[in-house]
Amino acid sequence: MRDPAARAAALRRSEIRVLFDAAARAGGDVIRLEVGEPSFTTPAHVIDAAARAAHDGHTRYGPNGGLASLRELLADKLRRVNGIEASIDEIVVTPGAMNALYSIYVALLQPGDEVLLPTPGFPNMDETVALLGGRPVFYRLAADEGFLPDVEALEAQVTPRTKVLFVNTPANPTGAVYGASLMRDLVAFAARHDLWLLCDEVYDEMVLSDDCVHTAAAPLDSDGRVITVCSFSKVYAMTGWRVGYVAAPPGLADLLRKLQEPLVSCPSTISQKAAEAALTGPRAPYEQMLAAYRRRRDVALDAAASAGVRAVASDGTLYMLLDVSSSGVDDLDFALRLLEEHSVSVAPGSVFGPAGRGWSRISLAAESEAIAEGVRRLAKALQEQHAERPSNARRETSP
């Protein structure tokens, strides 16, 4: 066999998937906190709509950029929920948000172009940028600053090759929700340096704290540089249906539609009909899911506090970060040992970039009892590993 392309061979496998596979091999007693897979089944009215669509003949190719009927509904949703005024020609439906992000980078990046990426931040973005010939440049989000971007620090990282600023709010894995003032500053920063502002807002309707409001960047944009990516996966418990969408300036939206043809042809027609039902059907199932995530967030915080583990309260998404730096070992090693010895699977922080080291991400998709027990076992593992560390290693941090 001839050698594969170097950029493809260099692609690293997500450590979350390493834990996912290891947990699956370990059997049914493992507490699964590593993957953001909603514990809820897709609501019945959505499944029924998809079945009707299949029986009614919606089983053929659709338009490259998505069904007009779905894009009309999305234009209304973006207006109501995100405050974004977008025509259906500025909306592109994709097979999941990951495909949307990949297509956007294909459209924007020349070899050597730089993309500013948050850390801890959404995994796979640095690999995607590098795969397409770009250069990922991480900007740090500090826990003691609420994991919010520091615009002044960003200024120092801009170079003539910087092309895109990527932001994610509500944020995976930190749970941070960016306020209006910060979003205005980020839009102004992008304008000042003539950058694209790529906003991953897939958790837009998953705000957990009553005093937080999701603020979209696009309504603050006056010159067409903001690209908004959303998804049905987490908010609507539709991960396997693979439906995402982009709101973009007209020229870029046209290019993204054109790119769909060689990349994926078109999004699934049946899945799009399911998405239409999610938008037009009853809201009660989604409100119940959100209420459950809020309860689970509080359970996780209480369990961490009781066990003496530092946790960062999530204002949004279905994730929470726990500080495991006291283990004294690499966070992937800690996660694998936690799985092997305590039957708990978590996402190692290193998958979220350099600033993720020393953290573990847990998912609030599990039931409350499993989350609480998982945190207790994690605390026990931390105590065991700390006790095993040589005394001279513990003294290294002393003045």
C-alpha positions as CSV (number, residue, x, y, z in Angstrom):
1,M,0.0,0.0,0.0
2,R,1.3,3.5,-0.9
3,D,1.8,5.9,1.9
4,P,-1.3,8.1,2.8
5,A,-1.1,11.9,2.7
6,A,1.1,13.2,5.5
7,R,-1.6,15.6,6.8
8,A,-4.1,12.7,7.1
9,A,-1.6,10.4,8.7
10,A,-0.7,13.1,11.2
11,L,-4.3,13.5,12.3
12,R,-4.6,12.6,16.0
13,R,-7.5,10.5,17.3
14,S,-9.6,12.2,19.9
15,E,-8.8,11.1,23.5
16,I,-12.5,11.2,24.2
17,R,-13.0,8.4,21.7
18,V,-10.1,6.5,23.3
19,L,-12.0,6.6,26.6
20,F,-15.3,5.9,24.8
21,D,-14.0,2.7,23.3
22,A,-12.2,1.6,26.5
23,A,-15.4,2.2,28.5
24,A,-17.4,0.2,26.0
25,R,-15.0,-2.7,26.3
26,A,-15.1,-2.5,30.1
27,G,-18.8,-3.5,30.3
28,G,-22.1,-2.4,31.7
29,D,-21.1,-1.3,35.2
30,V,-19.1,1.7,34.1
31,I,-20.4,5.2,34.9
32,R,-20.2,6.9,31.5
33,L,-19.4,10.6,31.9
34,E,-17.1,11.1,29.0
35,V,-19.4,11.8,26.0
36,G,-21.9,14.6,25.5
37,E,-24.6,12.2,24.4
38,P,-28.0,13.3,25.7
39,S,-29.6,10.6,27.9
40,F,-33.0,11.5,26.4
41,T,-34.5,9.8,23.4
42,T,-35.4,12.0,20.5
43,P,-39.0,13.2,21.3
44,A,-41.7,10.9,19.9
45,H,-43.3,13.6,17.7
46,V,-39.9,14.0,15.9
47,I,-39.5,10.3,15.3
48,D,-43.1,10.0,14.1
49,A,-42.6,12.9,11.6
50,A,-39.5,11.2,10.2
51,A,-41.4,8.0,9.7
52,R,-44.2,9.8,8.0
53,A,-41.8,11.6,5.7
54,A,-40.2,8.3,4.7
55,H,-43.6,6.8,3.9
56,D,-44.6,9.9,2.0
57,G,-41.6,9.6,-0.3
58,H,-39.1,12.1,1.2
59,T,-36.3,9.6,0.5
60,R,-34.6,11.3,-2.4
61,Y,-31.8,13.8,-2.9
62,G,-32.5,17.3,-1.7
63,P,-31.0,20.7,-2.5
64,N,-27.3,21.0,-1.6
65,G,-28.0,23.6,1.0
66,G,-31.1,22.1,2.6
67,L,-34.8,22.1,2.1
68,A,-36.4,25.5,1.6
69,S,-39.2,24.5,4.0
70,L,-36.6,23.8,6.8
71,R,-34.6,27.0,6.0
72,E,-37.8,29.1,6.3
73,L,-38.4,27.6,9.8
74,L,-34.7,28.2,10.7
75,A,-34.9,31.8,9.6
76,D,-37.8,32.2,12.1
77,K,-35.9,30.3,14.9
78,L,-32.7,32.4,14.4
79,R,-34.8,35.6,14.6
80,R,-36.6,34.5,17.8
81,V,-33.9,32.8,19.7
82,N,-30.6,34.3,18.4
83,G,-31.8,37.7,17.2
84,I,-30.3,37.0,13.8
85,E,-32.0,38.3,10.7
86,A,-31.1,35.9,8.0
87,S,-32.9,35.1,4.7
88,I,-33.3,31.5,3.6
89,D,-30.5,32.2,1.1
90,E,-28.2,33.0,4.0
91,I,-28.9,29.7,5.7
92,V,-27.2,26.4,4.8
93,V,-28.3,23.1,6.3
94,T,-25.5,20.6,6.8
95,P,-25.0,17.0,8.0
96,G,-24.2,18.1,11.5
97,A,-22.3,21.1,12.9
98,M,-19.0,19.3,12.4
99,N,-19.6,19.3,8.6
100,A,-20.6,22.9,8.8
101,L,-17.3,23.9,10.5
102,Y,-15.2,21.8,8.1
103,S,-16.9,23.3,5.1
104,I,-16.3,26.8,6.5
105,Y,-12.6,26.2,7.0
106,V,-12.4,24.7,3.5
107,A,-14.0,27.9,2.2
108,L,-11.8,30.3,4.2
109,L,-8.3,29.0,4.7
110,Q,-5.3,29.2,2.5
111,P,-2.2,27.2,3.4
112,G,-0.5,28.9,6.4
113,D,-3.5,31.0,7.5
114,E,-3.9,31.2,11.2
115,V,-7.0,30.5,13.3
116,L,-7.3,31.7,16.9
117,L,-8.8,28.9,18.9
118,P,-9.8,28.8,22.6
119,T,-8.2,26.5,25.2
120,P,-9.8,24.8,27.0
121,G,-12.0,24.6,23.9
122,F,-14.0,22.5,21.6
123,P,-11.9,19.5,20.5
124,N,-11.2,18.6,16.9
125,M,-10.9,22.3,15.8
126,D,-7.1,22.4,15.9
127,E,-6.9,19.1,14.0
128,T,-9.4,20.3,11.4
129,V,-7.5,23.5,10.8
130,A,-4.2,21.7,10.5
131,L,-5.7,19.1,8.2
132,L,-6.7,21.9,5.8
133,G,-3.3,23.5,5.8
134,G,-4.0,26.2,8.4
135,R,-2.2,26.9,11.6
136,P,-4.0,26.7,14.9
137,V,-3.1,29.3,17.4
138,F,-4.4,28.8,20.9
139,Y,-5.7,31.6,23.2
140,R,-6.0,30.7,26.8
141,L,-9.2,30.9,28.9
142,A,-8.4,31.2,32.6
143,A,-10.5,29.5,35.2
144,D,-10.2,32.4,37.6
145,E,-11.5,34.7,34.9
146,G,-14.6,32.6,34.3
147,F,-13.0,31.0,31.2
148,L,-13.8,34.1,29.2
149,P,-11.6,35.5,26.4
150,D,-9.2,38.3,27.3
151,V,-9.5,40.7,24.3
152,E,-6.3,42.5,25.3
153,A,-4.4,39.2,25.3
154,L,-5.8,38.3,21.9
155,E,-4.3,41.5,20.5
156,A,-0.9,40.2,21.1
157,Q,-1.6,37.0,19.1
158,V,-2.7,38.5,15.9
159,T,-0.3,38.3,13.0
160,P,-0.6,39.2,9.3
161,R,-1.6,35.5,8.7
162,T,-4.5,35.5,11.2
163,K,-7.7,34.8,9.2
164,V,-10.3,33.6,11.7
165,L,-11.2,34.0,15.4
166,F,-13.2,31.0,16.6
167,V,-15.5,31.4,19.6
168,N,-17.9,28.9,21.3
169,T,-20.7,30.1,23.5
170,P,-22.2,28.5,25.6
171,A,-18.8,26.8,25.7
172,N,-17.7,23.2,25.6
173,P,-16.0,22.2,27.9
174,T,-16.1,25.2,30.3
175,G,-19.8,25.9,30.4
176,A,-19.1,29.6,30.0
177,V,-21.8,31.9,28.5
178,Y,-20.5,35.1,26.9
179,G,-22.4,38.2,27.8
180,A,-23.4,41.0,25.4
181,S,-20.5,43.3,26.4
182,L,-17.9,40.7,25.7
183,M,-19.5,39.7,22.4
184,R,-19.5,43.3,21.3
185,D,-15.8,43.5,22.2
186,L,-15.1,40.3,20.2
187,V,-16.9,41.6,17.1
188,A,-15.0,44.9,17.4
189,F,-11.7,43.0,17.7
190,A,-12.5,41.0,14.6
191,A,-13.4,44.2,12.7
192,R,-10.2,45.9,13.9
193,H,-8.1,43.2,12.4
194,D,-10.3,42.3,9.5
195,L,-10.9,38.7,10.7
196,W,-13.8,36.3,10.2
197,L,-15.6,35.7,13.5
198,L,-16.7,32.1,13.5
199,C,-19.3,31.5,16.3
200,D,-20.1,28.0,17.4
201,E,-23.5,28.4,19.1
202,V,-24.7,24.8,19.0
203,Y,-25.7,25.1,22.7
204,D,-27.6,28.3,22.2
205,E,-30.8,27.0,24.0
206,M,-28.9,25.2,26.8
207,V,-28.3,28.0,29.3
208,L,-28.4,26.6,32.8
209,S,-28.1,29.7,35.0
210,D,-31.0,32.1,35.5
211,D,-28.8,35.1,35.5
212,C,-27.2,34.3,32.1
213,V,-28.5,35.0,28.6
214,H,-27.1,33.7,25.4
215,T,-25.9,36.5,23.2
216,A,-25.3,35.8,19.5
217,A,-22.5,37.8,17.7
218,A,-24.2,38.2,14.4
219,P,-26.7,40.9,15.5
220,L,-23.7,43.0,16.6
221,D,-22.0,42.7,13.3
222,S,-22.3,45.6,10.8
223,D,-20.0,44.5,8.0
224,G,-20.7,40.8,7.3
225,R,-17.8,39.0,9.0
226,V,-19.7,36.8,11.5
227,I,-20.6,33.2,10.7
228,T,-23.0,31.4,13.1
229,V,-23.1,27.6,13.4
230,C,-25.9,25.8,15.2
231,S,-27.2,22.3,15.5
232,F,-30.1,20.1,16.4
233,S,-27.9,17.5,18.1
234,K,-27.8,18.5,21.8
235,V,-30.7,20.9,22.2
236,Y,-33.2,18.6,20.6
237,A,-31.5,15.2,21.5
238,M,-30.9,14.5,17.9
239,T,-27.2,13.6,17.8
240,G,-27.7,10.7,15.4
241,W,-29.9,12.5,12.9
242,R,-26.9,14.7,11.9
243,V,-28.5,18.1,11.2
244,G,-26.6,21.3,11.6
245,Y,-26.9,24.7,9.9
246,V,-25.0,27.9,9.2
247,A,-26.1,31.5,9.0
248,A,-23.5,33.3,6.8
249,P,-23.1,36.4,4.6
250,P,-24.6,35.8,1.2
251,G,-21.4,35.2,-0.7
252,L,-20.1,32.7,1.8
253,A,-23.4,31.0,2.0
254,D,-23.4,30.5,-1.8
255,L,-19.9,29.0,-1.6
256,L,-20.9,26.7,1.3
257,R,-23.8,25.4,-0.8
258,K,-21.5,24.7,-3.7
259,L,-19.0,22.9,-1.4
260,Q,-21.8,20.5,-0.2
261,E,-21.8,18.9,-3.6
262,P,-18.3,17.4,-3.6
263,L,-18.2,16.9,0.2
264,V,-21.6,15.3,1.1
265,S,-24.0,16.0,-1.8
266,C,-26.8,17.1,0.5
267,P,-28.1,16.6,4.0
268,S,-30.5,13.8,4.7
269,T,-34.0,14.6,3.6
270,I,-35.6,12.5,6.2
271,S,-33.5,14.0,9.0
272,Q,-34.5,17.5,7.8
273,K,-38.2,16.6,8.0
274,A,-37.5,15.4,11.6
275,A,-35.8,18.8,12.2
276,E,-38.9,20.6,10.9
277,A,-41.0,18.7,13.5
278,A,-38.6,19.6,16.2
279,L,-39.0,23.3,15.4
280,T,-42.8,23.2,15.0
281,G,-43.8,20.6,17.6
282,P,-44.4,20.9,21.4
283,R,-41.7,22.6,23.4
284,A,-42.4,20.7,26.6
285,P,-39.9,17.8,25.9
286,Y,-37.0,20.3,25.5
287,E,-38.0,22.3,28.5
288,Q,-38.0,19.1,30.6
289,M,-34.6,18.2,29.3
290,L,-33.2,21.6,30.2
291,A,-34.7,21.4,33.7
292,A,-33.0,18.0,34.1
293,Y,-29.6,19.3,33.1
294,R,-30.0,22.2,35.6
295,R,-30.7,19.7,38.4
296,R,-27.8,17.5,37.3
297,R,-25.5,20.5,37.3
298,D,-26.4,21.3,40.9
299,V,-26.0,17.6,41.9
300,A,-22.5,17.6,40.4
301,L,-21.5,20.8,42.2
302,D,-22.8,19.5,45.5
303,A,-21.0,16.2,45.1
304,A,-17.8,17.9,44.2
305,A,-18.0,20.3,47.1
306,S,-18.7,17.4,49.5
307,A,-15.8,15.4,48.2
308,G,-13.4,18.3,48.2
309,V,-12.9,18.5,44.4
310,R,-12.7,21.8,42.7
311,A,-15.4,22.2,40.2
312,V,-16.3,25.1,37.9
313,A,-20.0,25.8,37.8
314,S,-21.3,25.6,34.2
315,D,-23.6,28.4,33.1
316,G,-24.5,26.5,29.9
317,T,-24.1,23.3,27.9
318,L,-24.2,19.9,29.5
319,Y,-20.6,19.7,30.7
320,M,-18.6,20.6,33.8
321,L,-14.8,20.8,34.5
322,L,-13.3,19.1,37.6
323,D,-9.7,20.0,38.7
324,V,-7.6,16.8,38.8
325,S,-4.2,18.4,38.8
326,S,-3.5,17.1,42.3
327,S,-3.2,13.6,40.9
328,G,0.3,14.5,39.8
329,V,-0.1,12.5,36.6
330,D,-1.0,13.2,33.0
331,D,-4.8,13.7,32.7
332,L,-5.2,10.9,30.1
333,D,-3.3,8.5,32.4
334,F,-5.6,9.6,35.3
335,A,-8.7,9.1,33.2
336,L,-7.6,5.6,32.1
337,R,-6.7,4.6,35.6
338,L,-10.0,6.0,36.9
339,L,-11.8,3.8,34.4
340,E,-9.8,0.7,35.2
341,E,-9.8,1.0,38.9
342,H,-13.0,2.8,39.7
343,S,-15.2,2.1,36.6
344,V,-15.8,5.8,35.8
345,S,-15.1,7.2,32.4
346,V,-14.4,11.0,32.0
347,A,-13.0,13.1,29.2
348,P,-9.3,14.0,29.8
349,G,-8.7,17.7,29.7
350,S,-5.8,17.5,27.3
351,V,-8.2,16.9,24.5
352,F,-9.4,20.5,24.9
353,G,-6.0,22.0,24.1
354,P,-2.9,23.0,26.2
355,A,-4.9,24.8,28.9
356,G,-7.1,21.7,29.4
357,R,-4.3,19.8,31.1
358,G,-5.0,19.1,34.7
359,W,-8.8,19.0,34.2
360,S,-11.4,16.3,33.6
361,R,-14.7,17.0,31.8
362,I,-17.8,15.3,33.0
363,S,-21.1,15.2,31.1
364,L,-24.4,16.0,32.7
365,A,-26.1,13.6,30.3
366,A,-26.0,10.8,32.8
367,E,-28.6,10.4,35.6
368,S,-28.1,12.4,38.8
369,E,-27.3,9.3,40.9
370,A,-24.6,8.3,38.4
371,I,-23.1,11.8,38.3
372,A,-22.9,12.0,42.1
373,E,-21.3,8.5,42.4
374,G,-18.9,9.2,39.6
375,V,-17.7,12.4,41.2
376,R,-17.2,10.6,44.5
377,R,-15.2,7.9,42.9
378,L,-13.1,10.5,41.0
379,A,-12.4,12.2,44.4
380,K,-11.3,8.8,45.8
381,A,-9.0,8.2,42.8
382,L,-7.4,11.7,43.3
383,Q,-6.8,10.9,47.0
384,E,-5.2,7.5,46.1
385,Q,-3.0,9.0,43.4
386,H,-1.9,11.9,45.6
387,A,-1.0,9.5,48.4
388,E,1.1,7.4,46.0
389,R,3.2,10.4,44.8
390,P,6.8,10.4,46.2
391,S,7.3,12.9,49.0
392,N,9.9,14.8,47.0
393,A,7.4,15.3,44.1
394,R,5.0,16.9,46.6
395,R,7.7,19.1,47.9
396,E,8.5,20.5,44.4
397,T,5.6,22.8,44.6
398,S,6.7,24.2,48.0
399,P,8.7,27.5,48.2
